[in-house]
Amino acid sequence: MVACVGDDDLPEGSKSLMRTWYVADACGNIGHDDQVITFLDVTAPMGSLTHAEVACSEYDPAAAYGDISGSDNCDSEVAYTWIDLGVVSGEADGCQQIEREYAFVDDCGNASSVATFQNIAVLDTLAPQFTYTCGLGNGEVVTVPCAG
């Protein structure tokens, strides 16, 4: 029997089926033979995903963002991995767009041959704060003379 190992608790994909055929003639002689039918999963899964936005303070390069799913003709739980391709744009410090490339793999090791890309906008959502100098605190009044 051919079986795929899988990456989850439910290995699916290629399998074999054995049938035994019997034949009899008019004199009562019976013969038999076995037939093995092998179903081989050679089709790569397809992946789909959405782009995502995340605050700078919440961004983790090891976390998945957006809706990510894979579909396959034989595997109900398609695995996926990604690599960060790097920052593709950045308007200012703290505002950047990161591009990831995903690969989808089924239990038989068939991998998607077309790269699936995702853009993650890492947004600076925190307002700037004042830093007080010269020992002045919030609400203190300073008198500045006019130069004439």
C-alpha positions as a LaTeX table, in Angstrom:
\begin{tabular}{lrrr}
\hline
Residue & $x$ (\AA) & $y$ (\AA) & $z$ (\AA) \\
\hline
Met1 & 0.00 & 0.00 & 0.00 \\
Val2 & 1.26 & 3.45 & $-0.90$ \\
Ala3 & 0.57 & 6.06 & 1.76 \\
Cys4 & 1.59 & 9.64 & 2.27 \\
Val5 & 3.12 & 10.52 & 5.60 \\
Gly6 & 1.57 & 13.92 & 6.12 \\
Asp7 & 2.32 & 16.72 & 8.51 \\
Asp8 & $-0.75$ & 16.39 & 10.67 \\
Asp9 & $-2.68$ & 13.69 & 12.51 \\
Leu10 & $-4.63$ & 12.82 & 9.37 \\
Pro11 & $-2.28$ & 11.61 & 6.61 \\
Glu12 & $-4.20$ & 11.65 & 3.36 \\
Gly13 & $-3.36$ & 11.34 & $-0.31$ \\
Ser14 & $-2.11$ & 8.33 & $-2.17$ \\
Lys15 & $-3.47$ & 4.93 & $-1.27$ \\
Ser16 & $-3.92$ & 1.44 & $-2.66$ \\
Leu17 & $-6.96$ & $-0.74$ & $-2.99$ \\
Met18 & $-6.73$ & $-4.52$ & $-3.46$ \\
Arg19 & $-9.52$ & $-6.43$ & $-5.17$ \\
Thr20 & $-9.75$ & $-10.19$ & $-5.49$ \\
Trp21 & $-11.53$ & $-11.42$ & $-8.63$ \\
Tyr22 & $-13.06$ & $-14.88$ & $-8.85$ \\
Val23 & $-14.07$ & $-16.75$ & $-11.97$ \\
Ala24 & $-15.83$ & $-20.12$ & $-12.26$ \\
Asp25 & $-16.44$ & $-22.35$ & $-15.25$ \\
Ala26 & $-19.34$ & $-24.75$ & $-15.96$ \\
Cys27 & $-17.46$ & $-27.64$ & $-14.37$ \\
Gly28 & $-17.11$ & $-25.89$ & $-11.00$ \\
Asn29 & $-13.44$ & $-24.93$ & $-11.33$ \\
Ile30 & $-12.75$ & $-21.65$ & $-9.58$ \\
Gly31 & $-9.81$ & $-19.37$ & $-10.26$ \\
His32 & $-8.90$ & $-16.07$ & $-8.67$ \\
Asp33 & $-6.50$ & $-13.24$ & $-9.09$ \\
Asp34 & $-5.71$ & $-10.10$ & $-7.14$ \\
Gln35 & $-5.80$ & $-6.62$ & $-8.61$ \\
Val36 & $-4.04$ & $-3.69$ & $-6.92$ \\
Ile37 & $-5.31$ & $-0.23$ & $-7.80$ \\
Thr38 & $-3.06$ & 2.61 & $-6.67$ \\
Phe39 & $-4.37$ & 6.13 & $-6.31$ \\
Leu40 & $-1.40$ & 8.47 & $-6.46$ \\
Asp41 & $-1.72$ & 12.10 & $-5.41$ \\
Val42 & 0.48 & 14.10 & $-7.78$ \\
Thr43 & $-1.53$ & 17.33 & $-7.74$ \\
Ala44 & $-0.14$ & 20.28 & $-5.85$ \\
Pro45 & $-2.40$ & 22.24 & $-3.50$ \\
Met46 & $-3.59$ & 25.77 & $-4.17$ \\
Gly47 & $-3.25$ & 28.57 & $-1.65$ \\
Ser48 & $-5.14$ & 31.74 & $-1.00$ \\
Leu49 & $-4.55$ & 34.60 & 1.39 \\
Thr50 & $-5.46$ & 38.18 & 2.11 \\
His51 & $-3.19$ & 41.13 & 2.69 \\
Ala52 & $-3.02$ & 42.36 & 6.27 \\
Glu53 & $-2.42$ & 45.38 & 8.48 \\
Val54 & $-0.88$ & 45.24 & 11.93 \\
Ala55 & 0.32 & 47.83 & 14.45 \\
Cys56 & 4.07 & 48.14 & 14.98 \\
Ser57 & 3.72 & 47.12 & 18.61 \\
Glu58 & 1.92 & 43.90 & 17.62 \\
Tyr59 & 4.04 & 42.82 & 14.63 \\
Asp60 & 5.84 & 39.50 & 15.11 \\
Pro61 & 7.80 & 38.07 & 12.15 \\
Ala62 & 6.96 & 34.54 & 13.36 \\
Ala63 & 3.18 & 35.13 & 13.33 \\
Ala64 & 0.75 & 34.62 & 10.46 \\
Tyr65 & $-1.48$ & 37.54 & 9.49 \\
Gly66 & $-4.60$ & 37.78 & 7.36 \\
Asp67 & $-6.72$ & 34.87 & 6.16 \\
Ile68 & $-4.53$ & 32.03 & 4.89 \\
Ser69 & $-5.85$ & 28.74 & 3.57 \\
Gly70 & $-4.87$ & 25.94 & 1.27 \\
Ser71 & $-7.00$ & 23.51 & $-0.69$ \\
Asp72 & $-6.07$ & 20.17 & $-2.19$ \\
Asn73 & $-7.80$ & 17.30 & $-3.96$ \\
Cys74 & $-6.61$ & 14.76 & $-1.36$ \\
Asp75 & $-5.53$ & 16.62 & 1.78 \\
Ser76 & $-8.05$ & 18.36 & 4.03 \\
Glu77 & $-5.38$ & 20.21 & 6.07 \\
Val78 & $-2.81$ & 21.72 & 3.73 \\
Ala79 & 0.36 & 22.95 & 5.44 \\
Tyr80 & 1.97 & 26.26 & 4.58 \\
Thr81 & 5.22 & 28.03 & 5.28 \\
Trp82 & 6.48 & 31.50 & 4.46 \\
Ile83 & 9.60 & 33.53 & 4.16 \\
Asp84 & 9.79 & 37.28 & 4.63 \\
Leu85 & 11.15 & 38.81 & 1.45 \\
Gly86 & 11.81 & 42.05 & 3.28 \\
Val87 & 10.54 & 45.58 & 3.41 \\
Val88 & 9.15 & 46.63 & 0.02 \\
Ser89 & 8.30 & 50.19 & 1.00 \\
Gly90 & 8.65 & 52.47 & 3.96 \\
Glu91 & 7.34 & 56.01 & 4.15 \\
Ala92 & 9.00 & 56.79 & 7.47 \\
Asp93 & 10.35 & 55.05 & 10.54 \\
Gly94 & 7.67 & 52.73 & 11.88 \\
Cys95 & 5.62 & 52.69 & 8.67 \\
Gln96 & 6.59 & 49.88 & 6.36 \\
Gln97 & 5.22 & 47.22 & 4.08 \\
Ile98 & 6.63 & 43.70 & 4.34 \\
Glu99 & 6.29 & 41.14 & 1.55 \\
Arg100 & 6.04 & 37.41 & 2.28 \\
Glu101 & 6.21 & 34.46 & $-0.06$ \\
Tyr102 & 4.09 & 31.43 & 0.88 \\
Ala103 & 4.42 & 27.79 & $-0.12$ \\
Phe104 & 1.57 & 25.29 & 0.31 \\
Val105 & 2.37 & 21.56 & 0.69 \\
Asp106 & 0.05 & 18.55 & 0.91 \\
Asp107 & 0.60 & 15.29 & 2.82 \\
Cys108 & 2.29 & 13.69 & $-0.22$ \\
Gly109 & 4.87 & 16.45 & $-0.52$ \\
Asn110 & 3.31 & 18.13 & $-3.54$ \\
Ala111 & 4.05 & 21.83 & $-3.29$ \\
Ser112 & 2.45 & 24.79 & $-4.99$ \\
Ser113 & 4.65 & 25.76 & $-7.90$ \\
Val114 & 3.41 & 29.32 & $-8.14$ \\
Ala115 & 4.56 & 31.66 & $-5.42$ \\
Thr116 & 1.78 & 33.30 & $-3.42$ \\
Phe117 & 2.67 & 36.73 & $-2.10$ \\
Gln118 & 1.23 & 38.69 & 0.81 \\
Asn119 & 1.80 & 42.31 & 1.77 \\
Ile120 & 1.68 & 43.19 & 5.46 \\
Ala121 & 1.37 & 46.87 & 6.26 \\
Val122 & 3.08 & 47.53 & 9.59 \\
Leu123 & 1.52 & 50.73 & 10.84 \\
Asp124 & 2.67 & 53.20 & 13.44 \\
Thr125 & $-0.56$ & 53.72 & 15.40 \\
Leu126 & 0.90 & 55.49 & 18.45 \\
Ala127 & 0.70 & 59.28 & 18.65 \\
Pro128 & 3.94 & 61.09 & 19.47 \\
Gln129 & 4.45 & 62.30 & 23.01 \\
Phe130 & 6.10 & 65.44 & 24.27 \\
Thr131 & 9.42 & 65.17 & 26.03 \\
Tyr132 & 9.89 & 67.98 & 28.51 \\
Thr133 & 13.26 & 69.60 & 28.94 \\
Cys134 & 14.84 & 72.16 & 31.28 \\
Gly135 & 13.01 & 70.72 & 34.26 \\
Leu136 & 9.62 & 71.97 & 33.07 \\
Gly137 & 6.63 & 69.81 & 33.79 \\
Asn138 & 3.24 & 69.55 & 32.17 \\
Gly139 & 1.15 & 72.68 & 32.81 \\
Glu140 & 4.03 & 74.91 & 33.96 \\
Val141 & 4.08 & 78.45 & 32.59 \\
Val142 & 7.23 & 79.98 & 31.17 \\
Thr143 & 7.57 & 83.71 & 30.63 \\
Val144 & 9.58 & 84.74 & 27.60 \\
Pro145 & 10.48 & 88.42 & 27.26 \\
Cys146 & 9.86 & 90.13 & 23.94 \\
Ala147 & 12.93 & 91.20 & 22.06 \\
Gly148 & 12.52 & 94.61 & 20.74 \\
\hline
\end{tabular}
